[in-house]
């Protein structure tokens, strides 16, 4: 969505700030559909104007604050919300995070930060809308099969064939869409790098930093597209069980991690004889995600420690990946495997936010379960089983 085609609603009770935002956004080419000072005003303007994005202060006039308004908008409308705030208390940010915003702008912020945050939110919303549409089409196809089975048994073979063809078309569409999305992202990343290398001196420090941020954002979006496609494929890929050596897979991942960051001081212990009956490719993804997760969150340790092992719990074999990283509060343990759920700063630790979700899908396909235990500052352990 281009800036000229995007409509933005501003919910801000400080008139000078709201007017300044309006001027800056209009200068960038966006259309401002209105200025609201309270939650009720904002809700009315969204209902009437149907903006493409809402820029909203957390603390606004009226009985309804920005977070409560965001909850209402999430329930009744499908549009991205970016919070504007001068406050950063943990309790306030925790309430705000539950509304799944598309970004935060901490006052004061630069025009470049404003433009980048708004554009990334609009683009992410477009990607999510396209993925939701594909999922809706697939759900409609499955519902059509159910109706056919109930109404006319003799048409099952014919309708199943049609469904399979439709799924193949959806898969082809997904790959084409992913390729089309990757191309401009790669172009942005590549051109940014070329500009840094060839015109870096002329750009100055600030110019180089902006280009580096642009290239990093492009790489992150590319990683997110790849991760989303991997997650969507898990339920369709056939499960081919064979003898798999988890230790050998872990040593492959270890080599890749050490080659990527040779300066890290991390001790990795891998138990012997970790053979399982499982799908080789899928188990490699599980070990890769769990070990990379441990590697990432031990970054602040002078000497990191990662262990892959096995133990017996209540008569069943349980495998685990343990680390001495930053850990987490157990109150969040059940949510760690939710797609896009983050406990730690994305810019510092990186990642797509889908690694543990992918690992959970794979383990569940094998008839097993996966869970986590940890303590803040004392590391974390990811446990998983693989059924019988």
C-alpha positions as a Markdown table, in Angstrom:
| # | Residue | x | y | z |
|---|---|---|---|---|
| 1 | Unk | 0.0 | 0.0 | 0.0 |
| 2 | Unk | 1.5 | 3.3 | -1.0 |
| 3 | Unk | 1.6 | 6.3 | 1.3 |
| 4 | Unk | -0.7 | 8.3 | -1.0 |
| 5 | Unk | -3.4 | 5.5 | -0.7 |
| 6 | Unk | -3.1 | 5.1 | 3.1 |
| 7 | Unk | -5.6 | 6.8 | 5.4 |
| 8 | Unk | -4.4 | 7.4 | 9.0 |
| 9 | Unk | -6.5 | 8.4 | 12.1 |
| 10 | Unk | -4.7 | 10.2 | 14.9 |
| 11 | Unk | -6.0 | 9.8 | 18.5 |
| 12 | Unk | -4.1 | 12.3 | 20.6 |
| 13 | Unk | -5.4 | 14.7 | 23.2 |
| 14 | Unk | -2.6 | 17.2 | 23.0 |
| 15 | Unk | -3.6 | 19.5 | 20.2 |
| 16 | Unk | -0.1 | 20.7 | 19.3 |
| 17 | Unk | 1.2 | 17.2 | 19.2 |
| 18 | Unk | -1.7 | 16.0 | 17.1 |
| 19 | Unk | -1.4 | 18.9 | 14.7 |
| 20 | Unk | 2.4 | 18.3 | 14.4 |
| 21 | Unk | 1.8 | 14.7 | 13.6 |
| 22 | Unk | -0.8 | 15.6 | 11.0 |
| 23 | Unk | 1.6 | 18.0 | 9.2 |
| 24 | Unk | 4.5 | 15.5 | 9.3 |
| 25 | Unk | 2.4 | 12.6 | 7.9 |
| 26 | Unk | 0.8 | 14.7 | 5.2 |
| 27 | Unk | 4.2 | 15.8 | 4.2 |
| 28 | Unk | 5.1 | 12.1 | 3.8 |
| 29 | Unk | 2.1 | 11.6 | 1.5 |
| 30 | Unk | -0.4 | 10.0 | 3.9 |
| 31 | Unk | -4.0 | 11.1 | 4.2 |
| 32 | Unk | -5.3 | 12.1 | 7.6 |
| 33 | Unk | -8.9 | 11.0 | 8.1 |
| 34 | Unk | -9.3 | 12.9 | 11.4 |
| 35 | Unk | -8.0 | 13.9 | 14.8 |
| 36 | Unk | -9.6 | 12.5 | 17.9 |
| 37 | Unk | -9.0 | 13.5 | 21.6 |
| 38 | Unk | -10.9 | 10.7 | 23.3 |
| 39 | Unk | -11.7 | 7.1 | 23.0 |
| 40 | Unk | -15.3 | 7.7 | 22.0 |
| 41 | Unk | -14.3 | 10.2 | 19.4 |
| 42 | Unk | -11.7 | 7.8 | 18.0 |
| 43 | Unk | -14.3 | 4.9 | 17.9 |
| 44 | Unk | -16.8 | 7.1 | 16.0 |
| 45 | Unk | -14.2 | 8.3 | 13.5 |
| 46 | Unk | -13.0 | 4.7 | 12.8 |
| 47 | Unk | -16.6 | 3.6 | 12.3 |
| 48 | Unk | -17.2 | 6.5 | 9.9 |
| 49 | Unk | -13.9 | 6.9 | 8.0 |
| 50 | Unk | -12.5 | 3.3 | 8.1 |
| 51 | Unk | -8.8 | 4.3 | 8.2 |
| 52 | Unk | -6.0 | 2.0 | 7.2 |
| 53 | Unk | -4.0 | 2.6 | 10.4 |
| 54 | Unk | -4.5 | 4.3 | 13.8 |
| 55 | Unk | -1.8 | 6.3 | 15.6 |
| 56 | Unk | -2.9 | 6.5 | 19.2 |
| 57 | Unk | -1.6 | 7.9 | 22.4 |
| 58 | Unk | -2.1 | 5.5 | 25.4 |
| 59 | Unk | -3.2 | 8.3 | 27.7 |
| 60 | Unk | -6.1 | 10.2 | 26.2 |
| 61 | Unk | -9.2 | 12.1 | 27.4 |
| 62 | Unk | -12.3 | 10.4 | 28.5 |
| 63 | Unk | -13.2 | 7.2 | 30.4 |
| 64 | Unk | -11.6 | 5.0 | 27.8 |
| 65 | Unk | -7.8 | 5.1 | 27.5 |
| 66 | Unk | -5.9 | 4.2 | 24.3 |
| 67 | Unk | -5.4 | 0.6 | 25.4 |
| 68 | Unk | -9.1 | 0.1 | 26.0 |
| 69 | Unk | -9.9 | 1.7 | 22.7 |
| 70 | Unk | -7.4 | -0.6 | 21.0 |
| 71 | Unk | -9.2 | -3.7 | 22.5 |
| 72 | Unk | -12.5 | -2.5 | 21.2 |
| 73 | Unk | -11.0 | -1.8 | 17.7 |
| 74 | Unk | -9.4 | -5.2 | 17.7 |
| 75 | Unk | -12.7 | -6.8 | 18.4 |
| 76 | Unk | -14.8 | -4.9 | 15.8 |
| 77 | Unk | -12.3 | -3.9 | 13.1 |
| 78 | Unk | -9.3 | -5.2 | 11.3 |
| 79 | Unk | -6.7 | -2.5 | 11.2 |
| 80 | Unk | -3.2 | -1.9 | 12.5 |
| 81 | Unk | -2.6 | 0.2 | 15.6 |
| 82 | Unk | 0.6 | 2.0 | 16.6 |
| 83 | Unk | 0.9 | 3.4 | 20.1 |
| 84 | Unk | 2.3 | 6.8 | 20.9 |
| 85 | Unk | 3.4 | 7.3 | 24.4 |
| 86 | Unk | 5.9 | 9.1 | 26.6 |
| 87 | Unk | 5.5 | 6.4 | 29.3 |
| 88 | Unk | 7.2 | 3.1 | 29.4 |
| 89 | Unk | 6.2 | 1.5 | 32.7 |
| 90 | Unk | 6.2 | -2.3 | 32.6 |
| 91 | Unk | 2.6 | -2.5 | 33.7 |
| 92 | Unk | 1.4 | -0.1 | 31.0 |
| 93 | Unk | 3.5 | -1.8 | 28.3 |
| 94 | Unk | 2.2 | -5.2 | 29.4 |
| 95 | Unk | -1.4 | -4.0 | 29.1 |
| 96 | Unk | -0.6 | -2.5 | 25.7 |
| 97 | Unk | 1.2 | -5.7 | 24.5 |
| 98 | Unk | -2.0 | -7.7 | 25.0 |
| 99 | Unk | -3.8 | -5.7 | 22.4 |
| 100 | Unk | -1.2 | -6.9 | 19.8 |
| 101 | Unk | -0.2 | -3.5 | 18.4 |
| 102 | Unk | 1.8 | -3.1 | 15.2 |
| 103 | Unk | 4.4 | -0.9 | 16.9 |
| 104 | Unk | 5.3 | 1.7 | 19.5 |
| 105 | Unk | 6.7 | 5.2 | 19.1 |
| 106 | Unk | 8.2 | 6.6 | 22.3 |
| 107 | Unk | 8.0 | 10.4 | 22.4 |
| 108 | Unk | 9.9 | 12.2 | 21.2 |
| 109 | Unk | 10.6 | 10.4 | 18.0 |
| 110 | Unk | 12.2 | 11.4 | 14.7 |
| 111 | Unk | 10.4 | 11.8 | 11.4 |
| 112 | Unk | 12.4 | 8.9 | 10.0 |
| 113 | Unk | 11.2 | 6.7 | 12.9 |
| 114 | Unk | 7.6 | 7.7 | 12.3 |
| 115 | Unk | 7.8 | 7.0 | 8.6 |
| 116 | Unk | 9.5 | 3.6 | 9.0 |
| 117 | Unk | 7.2 | 2.5 | 11.8 |
| 118 | Unk | 4.0 | 3.5 | 9.9 |
| 119 | Unk | 5.2 | 1.9 | 6.6 |
| 120 | Unk | 6.3 | -1.4 | 8.2 |
| 121 | Unk | 2.9 | -1.6 | 10.0 |
| 122 | Unk | 1.0 | -1.1 | 6.8 |
| 123 | Unk | 3.1 | -3.7 | 4.9 |
| 124 | Unk | 2.9 | -6.2 | 7.7 |
| 125 | Unk | -0.9 | -5.8 | 7.8 |
| 126 | Unk | -1.1 | -6.4 | 4.1 |
| 127 | Unk | 0.9 | -9.7 | 4.4 |
| 128 | Unk | -1.2 | -10.9 | 7.3 |
| 129 | Unk | -4.4 | -10.0 | 5.4 |
| 130 | Unk | -3.2 | -12.0 | 2.4 |
| 131 | Unk | -2.3 | -15.0 | 4.6 |
| 132 | Unk | -5.7 | -14.8 | 6.3 |
| 133 | Unk | -7.5 | -14.8 | 3.0 |
| 134 | Unk | -5.6 | -17.9 | 1.9 |
| 135 | Unk | -6.5 | -19.7 | 5.1 |
| 136 | Unk | -10.1 | -18.6 | 4.7 |
| 137 | Unk | -10.2 | -20.1 | 1.2 |
| 138 | Unk | -8.7 | -23.3 | 2.4 |
| 139 | Unk | -11.3 | -23.5 | 5.3 |
| 140 | Unk | -14.1 | -22.9 | 2.8 |
| 141 | Unk | -12.8 | -25.7 | 0.7 |
| 142 | Unk | -12.7 | -28.1 | 3.7 |
| 143 | Unk | -16.3 | -27.1 | 4.6 |
| 144 | Unk | -17.4 | -27.8 | 1.1 |
| 145 | Unk | -16.1 | -31.3 | 1.4 |
| 146 | Unk | -18.0 | -31.8 | 4.7 |
| 147 | Unk | -21.3 | -30.7 | 3.1 |
| 148 | Unk | -20.7 | -33.0 | 0.1 |
| 149 | Unk | -20.1 | -36.0 | 2.4 |
| 150 | Unk | -23.3 | -35.3 | 4.2 |
| 151 | Unk | -25.5 | -34.6 | 1.2 |
| 152 | Unk | -24.3 | -37.0 | -1.5 |
| 153 | Unk | -22.0 | -39.9 | -0.7 |
| 154 | Unk | -21.5 | -40.9 | -4.4 |
| 155 | Unk | -19.8 | -37.6 | -5.1 |
| 156 | Unk | -17.1 | -38.0 | -2.5 |
| 157 | Unk | -14.4 | -39.2 | -5.0 |
| 158 | Unk | -15.2 | -36.4 | -7.4 |
| 159 | Unk | -15.3 | -33.7 | -4.8 |
| 160 | Unk | -12.1 | -35.0 | -3.1 |
| 161 | Unk | -10.3 | -34.7 | -6.4 |
| 162 | Unk | -11.5 | -31.2 | -6.8 |
| 163 | Unk | -10.3 | -30.3 | -3.3 |
| 164 | Unk | -6.9 | -31.7 | -3.9 |
| 165 | Unk | -6.6 | -29.7 | -7.1 |
| 166 | Unk | -7.7 | -26.6 | -5.2 |
| 167 | Unk | -5.1 | -27.2 | -2.5 |
| 168 | Unk | -2.4 | -27.6 | -5.1 |
| 169 | Unk | -3.5 | -24.3 | -6.6 |
| 170 | Unk | -3.4 | -22.7 | -3.2 |
| 171 | Unk | 0.1 | -24.1 | -2.6 |
| 172 | Unk | 1.2 | -22.8 | -5.9 |
| 173 | Unk | -0.3 | -19.4 | -5.1 |
| 174 | Unk | 1.4 | -19.3 | -1.7 |
| 175 | Unk | 4.8 | -20.0 | -3.3 |
| 176 | Unk | 4.3 | -17.5 | -6.0 |
| 177 | Unk | 3.1 | -14.9 | -3.5 |
| 178 | Unk | 6.1 | -15.6 | -1.3 |
| 179 | Unk | 8.5 | -15.3 | -4.3 |
| 180 | Unk | 6.8 | -12.0 | -5.3 |
| 181 | Unk | 7.2 | -10.7 | -1.7 |
| 182 | Unk | 10.8 | -11.8 | -1.4 |
| 183 | Unk | 11.9 | -10.1 | -4.6 |
| 184 | Unk | 11.3 | -6.4 | -3.5 |
| 185 | Unk | 12.6 | -7.3 | 0.0 |
| 186 | Unk | 15.8 | -8.7 | -1.5 |
| 187 | Unk | 16.1 | -5.6 | -3.7 |
| 188 | Unk | 15.8 | -3.3 | -0.8 |
| 189 | Unk | 18.4 | -5.2 | 1.2 |
| 190 | Unk | 20.8 | -5.5 | -1.7 |
| 191 | Unk | 20.5 | -1.9 | -2.8 |
| 192 | Unk | 20.9 | -0.7 | 0.7 |
| 193 | Unk | 24.2 | -2.7 | 1.0 |
| 194 | Unk | 25.4 | -1.4 | -2.3 |
| 195 | Unk | 24.7 | 2.2 | -1.2 |
| 196 | Unk | 26.6 | 1.7 | 2.0 |
| 197 | Unk | 29.6 | 0.2 | 0.3 |
| 198 | Unk | 29.8 | 2.6 | -2.7 |
| 199 | Unk | 28.5 | 5.9 | -1.2 |
| 200 | Unk | 29.0 | 5.3 | 2.5 |
| 201 | Unk | 31.4 | 8.2 | 3.0 |
| 202 | Unk | 29.1 | 10.7 | 1.3 |
| 203 | Unk | 26.1 | 9.6 | 3.3 |
| 204 | Unk | 27.6 | 10.2 | 6.7 |
| 205 | Unk | 27.0 | 8.3 | 9.9 |
| 206 | Unk | 23.3 | 9.0 | 10.1 |
| 207 | Unk | 22.7 | 8.0 | 6.5 |
| 208 | Unk | 24.6 | 4.8 | 6.9 |
| 209 | Unk | 22.7 | 4.0 | 10.0 |
| 210 | Unk | 19.4 | 4.5 | 8.3 |
| 211 | Unk | 20.4 | 2.3 | 5.4 |
| 212 | Unk | 21.6 | -0.4 | 7.8 |
| 213 | Unk | 18.2 | -0.3 | 9.6 |
| 214 | Unk | 16.4 | -0.5 | 6.2 |
| 215 | Unk | 18.5 | -3.6 | 5.2 |
| 216 | Unk | 17.9 | -5.2 | 8.6 |
| 217 | Unk | 14.1 | -4.6 | 8.4 |
| 218 | Unk | 14.1 | -6.2 | 4.9 |
| 219 | Unk | 16.0 | -9.2 | 6.1 |
| 220 | Unk | 13.6 | -9.6 | 9.1 |
| 221 | Unk | 10.6 | -9.5 | 6.8 |
| 222 | Unk | 12.2 | -12.1 | 4.5 |
| 223 | Unk | 12.9 | -14.4 | 7.5 |
| 224 | Unk | 9.3 | -13.9 | 8.7 |
| 225 | Unk | 7.8 | -14.9 | 5.3 |
| 226 | Unk | 10.0 | -18.0 | 5.2 |
| 227 | Unk | 9.0 | -19.0 | 8.8 |
| 228 | Unk | 5.3 | -18.5 | 8.1 |
| 229 | Unk | 5.5 | -20.7 | 5.0 |
| 230 | Unk | 7.4 | -23.4 | 7.0 |
| 231 | Unk | 4.7 | -23.3 | 9.7 |
| 232 | Unk | 1.9 | -23.6 | 7.1 |
| 233 | Unk | 3.6 | -26.6 | 5.5 |
| 234 | Unk | 3.9 | -28.7 | 8.7 |
| 235 | Unk | 0.4 | -30.0 | 8.7 |
| 236 | Unk | 0.6 | -31.2 | 5.0 |
| 237 | Unk | 4.1 | -32.7 | 4.8 |
| 238 | Unk | 4.0 | -36.6 | 5.1 |
| 239 | Unk | 5.6 | -38.0 | 8.2 |
| 240 | Unk | 8.3 | -40.5 | 7.3 |
| 241 | Unk | 9.6 | -42.3 | 10.4 |
| 242 | Unk | 13.1 | -43.7 | 10.5 |
| 243 | Unk | 16.1 | -44.0 | 12.8 |
| 244 | Unk | 17.3 | -40.5 | 13.6 |
| 245 | Unk | 20.4 | -39.7 | 15.7 |
| 246 | Unk | 19.5 | -36.5 | 17.5 |
| 247 | Unk | 23.1 | -36.1 | 18.7 |
| 248 | Unk | 24.4 | -36.0 | 15.1 |
| 249 | Unk | 21.8 | -33.4 | 14.2 |
| 250 | Unk | 22.8 | -31.3 | 17.2 |
| 251 | Unk | 26.5 | -31.5 | 16.2 |
| 252 | Unk | 25.6 | -30.2 | 12.7 |
| 253 | Unk | 23.7 | -27.3 | 14.3 |
| 254 | Unk | 26.6 | -26.6 | 16.6 |
| 255 | Unk | 29.1 | -26.4 | 13.7 |
| 256 | Unk | 26.8 | -23.9 | 11.9 |
| 257 | Unk | 26.4 | -21.8 | 15.1 |
| 258 | Unk | 30.1 | -21.7 | 15.8 |
| 259 | Unk | 30.9 | -20.8 | 12.1 |
| 260 | Unk | 28.4 | -17.9 | 12.2 |
| 261 | Unk | 29.7 | -16.5 | 15.6 |
| 262 | Unk | 33.3 | -17.8 | 16.1 |
| 263 | Unk | 34.0 | -15.4 | 18.9 |
| 264 | Unk | 31.3 | -16.8 | 21.2 |
| 265 | Unk | 32.5 | -18.8 | 24.3 |
| 266 | Unk | 29.9 | -21.5 | 24.6 |
| 267 | Unk | 30.3 | -25.0 | 26.0 |
| 268 | Unk | 27.9 | -27.5 | 24.3 |
| 269 | Unk | 27.4 | -31.0 | 25.8 |
| 270 | Unk | 25.6 | -33.6 | 23.7 |
| 271 | Unk | 24.6 | -36.9 | 25.2 |
| 272 | Unk | 25.5 | -40.2 | 23.5 |
| 273 | Unk | 23.0 | -42.6 | 21.9 |
| 274 | Unk | 20.1 | -40.2 | 21.3 |
| 275 | Unk | 18.4 | -42.4 | 18.6 |
| 276 | Unk | 14.7 | -42.0 | 18.0 |
| 277 | Unk | 12.2 | -43.2 | 15.5 |
| 278 | Unk | 11.0 | -40.0 | 13.8 |
| 279 | Unk | 11.0 | -38.0 | 10.6 |
| 280 | Unk | 14.6 | -36.9 | 9.9 |
| 281 | Unk | 13.9 | -33.6 | 8.3 |
| 282 | Unk | 11.3 | -32.5 | 10.8 |
| 283 | Unk | 13.5 | -33.5 | 13.8 |
| 284 | Unk | 16.4 | -31.5 | 12.4 |
| 285 | Unk | 14.1 | -28.5 | 12.4 |
| 286 | Unk | 13.2 | -29.2 | 16.1 |
| 287 | Unk | 16.9 | -29.5 | 17.2 |
| 288 | Unk | 17.9 | -26.5 | 15.1 |
| 289 | Unk | 15.2 | -24.3 | 16.6 |
| 290 | Unk | 15.8 | -25.4 | 20.2 |
| 291 | Unk | 19.6 | -25.1 | 20.0 |
| 292 | Unk | 19.5 | -21.8 | 18.2 |
| 293 | Unk | 17.1 | -20.5 | 20.8 |
| 294 | Unk | 19.5 | -21.5 | 23.6 |
| 295 | Unk | 22.5 | -20.1 | 21.7 |
| 296 | Unk | 20.6 | -16.8 | 21.2 |
| 297 | Unk | 19.6 | -16.4 | 24.9 |
| 298 | Unk | 23.0 | -17.2 | 26.3 |
| 299 | Unk | 24.5 | -14.2 | 24.4 |
| 300 | Unk | 24.9 | -12.1 | 27.5 |
| 301 | Unk | 26.9 | -14.8 | 29.4 |
| 302 | Unk | 30.6 | -14.6 | 29.5 |
| 303 | Unk | 30.6 | -18.4 | 29.0 |
| 304 | Unk | 27.4 | -19.9 | 27.7 |
| 305 | Unk | 26.3 | -23.5 | 28.3 |
| 306 | Unk | 24.0 | -25.6 | 26.3 |
| 307 | Unk | 23.1 | -29.3 | 26.9 |
| 308 | Unk | 21.2 | -31.8 | 24.8 |
| 309 | Unk | 20.2 | -34.9 | 26.9 |
| 310 | Unk | 17.7 | -37.5 | 27.8 |
| 311 | Unk | 16.0 | -38.6 | 31.0 |
| 312 | Unk | 13.2 | -40.8 | 32.3 |
| 313 | Unk | 10.1 | -39.1 | 33.7 |
| 314 | Unk | 7.3 | -41.4 | 35.0 |
| 315 | Unk | 8.3 | -44.2 | 32.7 |
| 316 | Unk | 8.6 | -42.1 | 29.5 |
| 317 | Unk | 11.6 | -40.9 | 27.7 |
| 318 | Unk | 12.0 | -37.1 | 27.8 |
| 319 | Unk | 14.6 | -35.2 | 25.7 |
| 320 | Unk | 15.7 | -31.8 | 26.6 |
| 321 | Unk | 17.8 | -28.7 | 25.6 |
| 322 | Unk | 19.1 | -26.8 | 28.6 |
| 323 | Unk | 20.9 | -23.5 | 28.7 |
| 324 | Unk | 22.3 | -21.0 | 31.2 |
| 325 | Unk | 20.8 | -18.0 | 29.4 |
| 326 | Unk | 18.6 | -15.1 | 30.6 |
| 327 | Unk | 15.7 | -17.5 | 31.4 |
| 328 | Unk | 12.1 | -16.5 | 31.9 |
| 329 | Unk | 9.3 | -16.3 | 34.5 |
| 330 | Unk | 7.2 | -19.5 | 34.7 |
| 331 | Unk | 4.0 | -17.5 | 34.5 |
| 332 | Unk | 4.8 | -17.2 | 30.7 |
| 333 | Unk | 5.7 | -20.8 | 30.2 |
| 334 | Unk | 2.5 | -21.9 | 28.4 |
| 335 | Unk | 2.7 | -18.9 | 26.0 |
| 336 | Unk | 6.2 | -19.4 | 24.8 |
| 337 | Unk | 5.1 | -21.7 | 22.0 |
| 338 | Unk | 2.5 | -19.2 | 20.7 |
| 339 | Unk | 3.3 | -17.8 | 17.3 |
| 340 | Unk | 5.0 | -14.3 | 17.5 |
| 341 | Unk | 5.0 | -14.3 | 21.3 |
| 342 | Unk | 8.1 | -12.6 | 22.7 |
| 343 | Unk | 9.4 | -12.2 | 26.2 |
| 344 | Unk | 12.6 | -10.4 | 25.2 |
| 345 | Unk | 13.6 | -7.4 | 23.0 |
| 346 | Unk | 13.4 | -8.3 | 19.3 |
| 347 | Unk | 16.1 | -5.9 | 18.2 |
| 348 | Unk | 18.6 | -7.3 | 20.7 |
| 349 | Unk | 17.8 | -11.0 | 20.3 |
| 350 | Unk | 16.3 | -11.1 | 16.8 |
| 351 | Unk | 14.4 | -14.1 | 15.4 |
| 352 | Unk | 11.0 | -14.5 | 13.7 |
| 353 | Unk | 9.1 | -15.4 | 16.9 |
| 354 | Unk | 8.0 | -18.7 | 15.2 |
| 355 | Unk | 10.8 | -21.1 | 16.1 |
| 356 | Unk | 9.1 | -22.6 | 19.2 |
| 357 | Unk | 5.7 | -22.8 | 17.4 |
| 358 | Unk | 7.3 | -24.8 | 14.6 |
| 359 | Unk | 9.0 | -27.1 | 17.2 |
| 360 | Unk | 5.7 | -27.6 | 18.9 |
| 361 | Unk | 3.8 | -28.5 | 15.7 |
| 362 | Unk | 6.5 | -31.1 | 14.8 |
| 363 | Unk | 6.5 | -32.7 | 18.2 |
| 364 | Unk | 2.7 | -32.9 | 18.3 |
| 365 | Unk | 2.7 | -34.5 | 14.8 |
| 366 | Unk | 4.9 | -37.2 | 16.3 |
| 367 | Unk | 2.4 | -37.8 | 19.1 |
| 368 | Unk | 4.5 | -36.1 | 21.7 |
| 369 | Unk | 4.4 | -32.9 | 23.7 |
| 370 | Unk | 6.8 | -30.0 | 24.5 |
| 371 | Unk | 7.1 | -27.8 | 27.5 |
| 372 | Unk | 9.5 | -25.3 | 29.1 |
| 373 | Unk | 10.9 | -24.6 | 32.5 |
| 374 | Unk | 13.0 | -21.6 | 33.5 |
| 375 | Unk | 14.0 | -19.0 | 36.0 |
| 376 | Unk | 14.9 | -15.4 | 35.3 |
| 377 | Unk | 18.7 | -15.1 | 35.1 |
| 378 | Unk | 19.2 | -18.9 | 35.7 |
| 379 | Unk | 18.5 | -20.2 | 32.2 |
| 380 | Unk | 15.8 | -22.4 | 30.6 |
| 381 | Unk | 15.1 | -26.0 | 29.7 |
| 382 | Unk | 13.0 | -27.1 | 26.8 |
| 383 | Unk | 11.6 | -30.6 | 27.2 |
| 384 | Unk | 9.9 | -32.8 | 24.6 |
| 385 | Unk | 8.6 | -36.3 | 24.0 |
| 386 | Unk | 8.0 | -38.2 | 20.8 |
| 387 | Unk | 5.1 | -40.5 | 21.7 |
| 388 | Unk | 5.6 | -44.3 | 21.2 |
